[in-house]
Amino acid sequence: MSPEEKTVDRTVRVLVPEYRQEPLEHLYADLQFPEILHRPYLYLNMVATLDGAAHLMGRTKGMGGEADRLAFRRLREYCDIVLVGAGTVRAERYGPPRLDAEAQVRRRRRGLEPLPRLAVVSARLHLDPALQLFSDPDRRPLVITTEDADPARRGALEAVAEVVACGRGTVDLPSALRWLRTRGARWVLCEGGPTLNGKLLAAGLVDELFLTLAPLLAGGGAGRIVAGGSLAPVRLHLRELREHQGELLARYTVIP
Ligand SMILES: NC(=O)c1ccc[n+]([C@@H]2O[C@H](COP(=O)([O-])OP(=O)(O)OC[C@H]3O[C@@H](n4cnc5c(N)ncnc54)[C@H](OP(=O)(O)O)[C@@H]3O)[C@@H](O)[C@H]2O)c1
């Protein structure tokens, strides 16, 4: 280990909009997201390696460093709903979203519930009701599925979650988001994965992307952060860029 690696680096270099240094603890500590009327404002948070891999051997574990892990927690402080696809729930072994007591106080000050609610998108409902994410009866997640989903699977999940149907065959994401808005959700954080991201982007439902570029090369056949059929190129504006220990943390706005 080199001497530099032994020193704890608690400083983040802000490269865009202008160079400055800030304590690591300031990372995404004071974000403001707009409120829109017809659907929730939706921001994505993803991590990728330098060669574009969205996972290492099927999971994101080991990709992000300290700043990425802090960003992951901080971005959960601004949303009503954490939205994920069923593939991510299965691969990443999701539990109910957790935040420390101070983060919960900050959420309350912003007019949010102390903790965000988890919403899982799934057509096939291959989700075991014994999964950890269904373990807290006081914080039942939402499962967003289709009208023609398997009735037995749906019935089993209704014991541990609120199940809502939007669309047939595949979840109609614009309707699902409109429905969430009618239920009071102003801000949705989507934590992936790539299939869900692709569908949200194709439907024009993504407003921002927070992307951590980890200083790693993965090789192999790992998928990218957006999957699915071809997408008309989505253009983004680089709004902020930070560096911490070689990790680049970018905030992009989708150009409508
Ligand atoms: N790099 C990162 O930041 C990051 C973040 C998250 C995940 N990942 C990685 O991504 C991989 C998983 O990829 P993935 O593409 O399978 O994840 P995913 O998008 O979370 O899951 C795909 C599944 O979500 C459901 N789904 C998504 N959109 C739907 C729609 N419109 N209608 C109905 N169902 C819909 C389907 O579930 P059913 O099959 O149940 O119908 C589909 O099979 C894992 O290796 C994970 O580690 C990486």
The ligand as an SDF file (V2000), in Angstrom:
LIG
                    3D

 48 52  0  0  0  0  0  0  0  0999 V2000
  -24.6780   -0.4370  -11.7370 N   0  0  0  0  0  0  0  0  0  0  0  0
  -25.7260   -0.1520  -11.0190 C   0  0  0  0  0  0  0  0  0  0  0  0
  -25.8290    0.9330  -10.4620 O   0  0  0  0  0  0  0  0  0  0  0  0
  -26.8390   -1.1700  -10.8960 C   0  0  0  0  0  0  0  0  0  0  0  0
  -28.0510   -0.8120  -10.3020 C   0  0  0  0  0  0  0  0  0  0  0  0
  -29.0450   -1.7800  -10.2180 C   0  0  0  0  0  0  0  0  0  0  0  0
  -28.8190   -3.0660  -10.7060 C   0  0  0  0  0  0  0  0  0  0  0  0
  -27.6300   -3.3700  -11.2710 N   0  0  0  0  0  0  0  0  0  0  0  0
  -27.3560   -4.7220  -11.7790 C   0  0  0  0  0  0  0  0  0  0  0  0
  -28.2640   -4.9920  -12.8170 O   0  0  0  0  0  0  0  0  0  0  0  0
  -28.4580   -6.4000  -12.8920 C   0  0  0  0  0  0  0  0  0  0  0  0
  -29.9460   -6.6780  -13.0320 C   0  0  0  0  0  0  0  0  0  0  0  0
  -30.3440   -6.1630  -14.2810 O   0  0  0  0  0  0  0  0  0  0  0  0
  -31.8500   -6.1800  -14.7570 P   0  0  0  0  0  0  0  0  0  0  0  0
  -31.9200   -5.4280  -16.0290 O   0  0  0  0  0  0  0  0  0  0  0  0
  -32.3880   -7.5530  -14.6860 O   0  0  0  0  0  0  0  0  0  0  0  0
  -32.5140   -5.3400  -13.5850 O   0  0  0  0  0  0  0  0  0  0  0  0
  -33.9340   -4.6850  -13.3940 P   0  0  0  0  0  0  0  0  0  0  0  0
  -34.2260   -3.6550  -14.4160 O   0  0  0  0  0  0  0  0  0  0  0  0
  -33.9450   -4.2680  -11.9730 O   0  0  0  0  0  0  0  0  0  0  0  0
  -34.9420   -5.8930  -13.5000 O   0  0  0  0  0  0  0  0  0  0  0  0
  -35.5280   -6.3210  -14.6910 C   0  0  0  0  0  0  0  0  0  0  0  0
  -36.8960   -6.8530  -14.3120 C   0  0  0  0  0  0  0  0  0  0  0  0
  -37.7100   -5.7780  -13.8340 O   0  0  0  0  0  0  0  0  0  0  0  0
  -39.0330   -5.9670  -14.2350 C   0  0  0  0  0  0  0  0  0  0  0  0
  -39.4130   -4.8780  -15.1410 N   0  0  0  0  0  0  0  0  0  0  0  0
  -38.6760   -3.8210  -15.5270 C   0  0  0  0  0  0  0  0  0  0  0  0
  -39.4240   -3.0130  -16.3060 N   0  0  0  0  0  0  0  0  0  0  0  0
  -40.6370   -3.5810  -16.3960 C   0  0  0  0  0  0  0  0  0  0  0  0
  -41.8520   -3.2190  -17.0400 C   0  0  0  0  0  0  0  0  0  0  0  0
  -41.9980   -2.0790  -17.7410 N   0  0  0  0  0  0  0  0  0  0  0  0
  -42.9110   -4.0770  -16.9260 N   0  0  0  0  0  0  0  0  0  0  0  0
  -42.8110   -5.1960  -16.2020 C   0  0  0  0  0  0  0  0  0  0  0  0
  -41.7080   -5.5860  -15.5610 N   0  0  0  0  0  0  0  0  0  0  0  0
  -40.6350   -4.7770  -15.6570 C   0  0  0  0  0  0  0  0  0  0  0  0
  -39.0760   -7.3290  -14.9010 C   0  0  0  0  0  0  0  0  0  0  0  0
  -39.3200   -8.2100  -13.8170 O   0  0  0  0  0  0  0  0  0  0  0  0
  -39.9930   -9.6510  -13.9260 P   0  0  0  0  0  0  0  0  0  0  0  0
  -38.9740  -10.4730  -14.6320 O   0  0  0  0  0  0  0  0  0  0  0  0
  -40.1820  -10.0500  -12.5030 O   0  0  0  0  0  0  0  0  0  0  0  0
  -41.2570   -9.5150  -14.6900 O   0  0  0  0  0  0  0  0  0  0  0  0
  -37.6780   -7.4620  -15.4550 C   0  0  0  0  0  0  0  0  0  0  0  0
  -37.3020   -8.7820  -15.6860 O   0  0  0  0  0  0  0  0  0  0  0  0
  -27.8590   -7.0000  -11.6490 C   0  0  0  0  0  0  0  0  0  0  0  0
  -26.6540   -7.6270  -11.9850 O   0  0  0  0  0  0  0  0  0  0  0  0
  -27.5930   -5.8140  -10.7650 C   0  0  0  0  0  0  0  0  0  0  0  0
  -26.4590   -6.0020   -9.9700 O   0  0  0  0  0  0  0  0  0  0  0  0
  -26.6430   -2.4570  -11.3890 C   0  0  0  0  0  0  0  0  0  0  0  0
  1  2  1  0
  2  3  2  0
  2  4  1  0
  4  5  1  0
  4 48  2  0
  5  6  2  0
  6  7  1  0
  7  8  2  0
  8  9  1  0
  8 48  1  0
  9 10  1  0
  9 46  1  0
 10 11  1  0
 11 12  1  0
 11 44  1  0
 12 13  1  0
 13 14  1  0
 14 15  2  0
 14 16  1  0
 14 17  1  0
 17 18  1  0
 18 19  2  0
 18 20  1  0
 18 21  1  0
 21 22  1  0
 22 23  1  0
 23 24  1  0
 23 42  1  0
 24 25  1  0
 25 26  1  0
 25 36  1  0
 26 27  1  0
 26 35  1  0
 27 28  2  0
 28 29  1  0
 29 30  1  0
 29 35  2  0
 30 31  1  0
 30 32  2  0
 32 33  1  0
 33 34  2  0
 34 35  1  0
 36 37  1  0
 36 42  1  0
 37 38  1  0
 38 39  2  0
 38 40  1  0
 38 41  1  0
 42 43  1  0
 44 45  1  0
 44 46  1  0
 46 47  1  0
M  CHG  2   8   1  16  -1
M  END
$$$$
